[in-house]
């Protein structure tokens, strides 16, 4: 029995669209090194409280909050990104947990990216003396 040429075999096979890699669809941290991206991906892969792309989404949310024209209180009773109170941590808290759990150098780089946003948020808000104890970003209004 004669052998069919490979080109003919390929032409008869069903063509499926090539799937894109899942990490390419995820949001990325702006101005971050590949070392930081790799460390964040490992962190999101191995921690139960993080899903793929959560650190970048939290960073983008914190950037939107810090760059808002009018500050909004983020104190007690803040509703997470999902819209349910107490369901998911606010974006700055997720970034703080990521900085705590990342290795030293990637954590330092993430702090360097977050520092200007924190400074902008501090300059646009005031300390809230009636706020309950907690992280500094929850005691601002």
N, C-alpha and C positions, 0 to 999 in steps of 0.2 A: 504494500500500500504506500503510495507516494506521500511524502511529508509536505504539509502546507507551509508556506513561507510565514515567518513571524509577523510581517506587516499585515497579511491577510487575517491572521488569527486576531491581532489587535483590533482590526477594523470591525470584526464581527462581535467583539465583546461590548457589553453595555458600558456606556460612559457615565461615571458619577462625577458630580462636581467635586473638585478637590477641597477638602475641608480646610479652613484656615486654623492656624494654631490658636488654642484658647487664650494663651497669654497675650496675643496680639489684639484681642478684642477688649481686654481689660484696660481701665484707665491707668495712666502712668503718672508718676510724680514728676512735675516739671523741674528741669535743671538738676536732675539727680544722676549720679554716676551709675554705671552698670553694676558696680559692687553693691550699691544701696538697693537697686532693683532686685538683684539676686537674693540678697539677705531678706528683703521684704517678702519675696515670693516664698522663700523657705519658711519664714515666720507664719505667713498666712496658710501655708500647707500643713504645718505641724501644730497649730494652736486651735483649740475648739472655739474660742471666742472671736476668731477672724475667719472670714471667707475670702476667696480670691478677689483682689481689687479693693478690699475694704480700707486699707491704709491710704491709697490714692484717693478714694472717694471721701474719706474723712478729711484729708488734706485739702481737697477742693472745696468741701463744705466749710471748713474753718477759714479758708481764704475768702469765700463769699461773705461769711459773717464778719470777718475783720475789715473787709472793704466796703461794707454796707454804708450808704450815705448817712443813715441814722442808726445809731446803735439800738439793739433790742436786748432786754434783760435775758440772761442765760442762767439765772439763779435757780432756786429751789423750784421743782416742778417742771423742769425743762422737758419738752417732748423730743424724743430722739428722731432720727431721720425717717424712721418707718411711720411716724405719726402716732405712736402709742406711747403713753407716758411710762417710763421705766422699762420699756422693752429692750431697747438697744442703747448703749452708752452714747452720749453726745460726741460729736466729732473730735473735740479737743481731748476728751478723756481717752478715746481710742488711740489717738496719736501719742498720748502720754504712756499708755500701756505698751505701745509698739516701741517707743524709745527705751523703755525699761527693759524689754525682752530682746531687743536687737543686740548683736555684738557691739563692741566699743566703737569701732570706726564708723560703721553704718549709722549707729545711734547718734554719733557726733555730727555726721553729715545731715541727718534728719533734723536735729536740733538747729543746725545752721540754716536750714530751709524754713523752719517754723519761727525762728526768732524775729524776723521782720514783721510777720503777721501778728505775733504776740505783742510786739511793741506798738503796732498800729492799733490793735484792740485796746491796749492800756491807755493810749492817748485819746481814744474816742469814747471811753467809758469812765465812770467814776466808781470809787469804792462804795459798796452798799453796807452801811453799818448794821442793818437789820437782817442781813443774810445769815443763814445758819453756817456753821463751820463746814469747810470743804475746800476743794482746790481753789486757787486764786481766781480762775476764770468764772467760777460760779458765784463769787462774791463781788461781782461788778454789775453795774446797771447803766 
